[in-house]
Amino acid sequence: MRHVLTTCALLALAPLAFATSPPPPAHLAEPTAELKAAIAGEWRTPEFAARDASRHPAETLTFFGLQPGQTVVEITPGGGWYAEILAPYLRDGGTYVGAIIDPAALPEGRGRDYQQRQKDNIEKKFADAPAQFDRATVVAYDPAAPVFGPENSADLVVTFRNVHNWRGSGQAEGMFKGFFDVLKPGGVLGVVEHRANADVPVEDRSGYVGEAQVIAMAEAAGFVLDGKSEVNANPLDSKDHPNGVWTLPPTNSHDAEDVAKYRAIGESDRMTLRFVKPARE
């Protein structure tokens, strides 16, 4: 017996067809079990994991649209706080690239020595834990002409609290251009930065940057602002500390008697911005 749906029956079923909404964009989704597992990994440095409540890695990386099969470039990973999450997460099917300053590109002196130590430390970290980092890669770039990989090769570039350094050294324009070049059309740039209350001059040494200033830098390089998140906001941060952001945890550059005061404030107020490289026409 054939079952024929009448017009009335079709109309009755129509609401059901629209009852299930399409899935949200990746950057608006909930953190996945795979990402939560990487964040909970026993290999993470205990002091790093203790800062999760301030740095919100699950929410931040989800907002940036992190996916398992992506090629992700992290700019200046430092001691490897995010590398300890990203490299294991991307190990099977994706690619993690830590972009560090090439010491050989710098003149001899303290700056070169510091960057050499940074390079040696992150490479040792990767070598000492092959189960997590054997597929992680490091690219060394010249800060005067930064290249982070082949053009149009990365799905996601992330940078955490670095923009103030680039502004102070006159390198911001080149860095954002480098991000744009390495990303595929449609790729994402995720930026977390200490947030000033308003624009600050280039010579400002507080560590804070105006949100509008960061957006302008990215847009000048060709990016389109795709979203803002307040996941790393801290309304308790007055941003008028004697030693700038370094007064606050985790650096705690303050007098011993002020420990309780700055611990109560916590880490700095931070902007969390998502930019997209426009897809080709």
C-alpha positions in Angstrom: 0.0 0.0 0.0 1.4 3.3 -1.0 1.5 6.1 1.5 0.7 9.5 0.0 1.1 12.7 2.0 -1.6 15.2 1.3 -0.9 19.0 1.2 -2.4 19.3 4.6 -0.2 16.5 6.0 2.9 18.2 4.6 1.9 21.4 6.1 1.4 19.7 9.4 4.9 18.2 9.3 6.6 21.5 8.1 7.2 22.9 11.6 9.1 19.8 12.5 11.5 20.4 9.6 12.5 23.7 11.1 12.4 22.6 14.8 16.1 21.7 14.7 18.3 24.7 14.3 21.6 24.5 12.3 24.7 24.0 14.4 26.3 27.2 15.7 29.5 28.5 14.1 32.6 26.8 15.5 33.6 29.9 17.5 30.2 29.9 19.2 30.1 26.2 20.1 30.8 24.6 23.4 34.3 23.3 24.2 34.6 19.7 22.9 35.5 16.7 24.9 38.8 16.4 23.0 39.8 20.0 23.9 38.8 19.4 27.6 40.9 16.3 27.6 43.9 18.2 26.3 43.5 20.9 29.0 43.2 18.2 31.7 46.3 16.4 30.4 48.6 15.2 33.2 51.6 16.3 31.2 50.8 20.0 31.8 53.0 22.0 34.1 51.1 22.4 37.4 51.9 26.1 37.6 50.4 26.5 34.1 47.2 24.5 34.9 46.7 26.6 38.0 46.1 29.6 35.8 43.2 28.1 33.8 40.7 30.0 35.9 42.3 33.3 34.7 43.2 32.3 31.1 40.1 30.3 30.2 41.8 28.1 27.5 38.7 26.0 26.7 36.4 29.0 26.1 39.2 31.1 24.4 40.3 28.4 21.9 36.7 27.4 21.2 35.9 31.1 20.4 38.8 31.1 18.0 37.3 28.1 16.2 40.0 25.6 17.0 39.4 22.2 15.2 41.4 18.9 15.4 42.6 18.8 11.8 43.8 22.4 11.6 47.3 23.9 11.1 47.7 26.3 14.0 50.5 28.8 14.4 51.1 30.2 17.9 53.2 33.3 17.9 56.0 33.4 20.5 54.8 30.5 22.7 57.2 31.5 25.5 57.4 28.8 28.1 54.8 26.8 26.3 51.6 27.5 28.3 49.3 27.1 25.3 51.7 24.7 23.5 51.0 22.2 26.2 47.4 22.2 25.2 47.6 22.8 21.5 50.3 20.4 20.4 48.8 17.3 22.0 45.3 18.3 20.8 46.6 18.7 17.2 49.0 15.7 17.3 46.8 13.3 15.4 45.6 14.9 12.2 46.6 18.5 12.7 49.8 20.6 12.9 51.1 22.8 15.7 53.7 25.4 14.8 55.4 27.5 17.4 56.7 30.7 15.9 59.7 32.1 17.8 62.1 34.9 17.1 65.2 33.8 15.3 68.2 34.7 17.5 70.5 34.9 14.5 68.4 37.7 13.1 69.2 39.9 16.1 72.5 41.8 16.8 74.7 40.4 19.5 73.8 41.3 23.0 71.2 40.7 25.7 68.3 40.5 23.2 69.9 37.8 21.1 70.9 35.8 24.2 67.4 36.0 25.6 65.8 34.8 22.4 68.4 32.0 22.1 67.3 30.8 25.6 63.7 31.0 24.6 64.4 28.9 21.5 66.5 26.4 23.4 63.9 26.0 26.1 60.9 25.4 23.8 62.9 22.9 21.7 64.0 21.1 24.8 60.4 21.0 26.1 59.3 19.4 22.8 62.2 16.9 22.7 61.7 15.8 26.3 58.0 14.8 25.9 57.7 13.0 22.5 54.3 11.5 23.4 52.9 15.0 23.3 55.3 17.1 21.1 57.0 14.7 18.6 54.9 16.2 15.8 55.1 19.8 16.9 57.3 22.1 14.8 59.1 25.3 15.5 59.7 28.1 12.9 62.1 30.9 13.6 61.3 34.3 12.2 63.1 37.6 11.6 61.1 40.3 13.5 62.1 42.8 10.9 60.5 40.8 8.1 58.4 38.0 9.8 57.4 34.9 7.8 55.6 32.2 9.7 55.3 29.6 7.0 54.2 29.2 3.4 51.6 31.6 2.2 48.0 30.4 2.6 49.0 27.4 4.7 47.5 28.0 8.2 44.0 27.7 9.4 44.4 29.6 12.7 47.0 32.0 14.0 46.9 32.7 17.8 48.8 35.2 19.9 48.5 35.9 23.6 49.5 39.2 25.2 52.2 40.2 22.6 50.8 43.2 20.8 52.2 45.7 23.3 55.7 44.4 22.6 55.3 44.8 18.9 54.0 48.3 19.2 56.8 49.4 21.4 59.4 48.0 19.0 57.8 49.3 15.8 57.1 45.8 14.5 53.3 45.6 14.7 52.6 46.3 11.1 55.0 43.6 9.9 53.6 41.1 12.3 50.0 41.5 11.3 51.0 41.4 7.6 52.8 38.1 8.4 49.7 36.7 10.0 47.6 37.6 7.0 50.1 36.1 4.6 50.4 32.7 6.3 46.6 32.2 6.8 44.5 30.6 4.2 41.6 32.6 2.8 38.9 32.3 5.4 41.5 31.6 8.1 41.3 33.0 11.6 43.5 35.3 13.7 42.8 35.0 17.4 44.2 37.8 19.6 44.3 38.1 23.4 45.8 41.3 24.8 45.9 43.4 27.9 43.1 46.0 27.4 43.6 49.7 28.1 40.6 51.9 28.9 41.3 53.9 25.7 44.0 54.4 23.1 47.5 54.6 24.5 50.6 56.2 22.9 53.3 54.1 21.2 55.7 55.0 24.0 53.4 53.7 26.7 55.1 51.0 28.8 52.1 49.9 30.9 51.6 46.7 28.8 48.0 47.7 28.0 46.7 48.5 24.5 43.5 50.1 23.4 41.0 47.6 21.8 40.3 50.0 19.0 44.0 50.2 18.3 44.4 46.4 18.0 41.4 46.2 15.7 42.8 49.0 13.5 46.2 47.2 13.2 44.5 44.0 12.1 42.1 45.8 9.6 45.1 47.7 8.1 46.6 44.3 7.3 43.4 43.2 5.5 41.6 41.3 8.3 37.9 41.6 9.1 36.8 41.7 12.7 34.6 38.6 13.2 33.8 38.7 16.9 34.7 39.8 20.4 34.5 37.8 23.6 34.6 39.0 27.2 35.7 35.6 28.5 39.1 37.1 29.6 37.7 40.4 30.9 38.4 41.5 34.5 36.4 44.4 35.7 38.5 44.6 38.9 41.5 45.7 37.0 41.8 49.5 37.4 44.8 49.6 34.9 46.7 52.3 36.9 49.2 50.1 38.6 52.7 51.3 39.4 54.4 48.7 37.2 51.7 48.3 34.7 50.3 44.9 34.0 53.4 43.3 35.5 52.2 44.6 38.9 49.4 42.0 38.7 49.6 38.2 38.8 51.4 36.2 37.6 54.4 38.5 37.5 53.6 40.3 40.8 56.0 43.1 40.5 54.9 44.9 43.6 55.8 45.5 47.3 55.5 42.5 49.6 52.8 44.2 51.7 50.6 44.5 48.6 50.3 40.8 47.9 46.7 40.5 49.2 45.6 43.6 47.3 46.8 42.4 43.9 45.8 38.8 44.4 42.3 40.0 45.0 42.4 41.9 41.6 43.8 38.9 39.8 45.2 38.9 36.3 44.8 41.8 33.8 41.6 42.7 32.0 42.0 41.3 28.5 40.4 41.7 25.1 39.7 38.5 23.1 39.3 39.2 19.4 38.6 37.0 16.4 39.6 38.2 12.9 39.1 36.5 9.6 41.2 36.7 6.4 38.5 37.3 3.7 38.0 34.4 1.3 38.9 34.9 -2.3 36.2 36.3 -4.6 
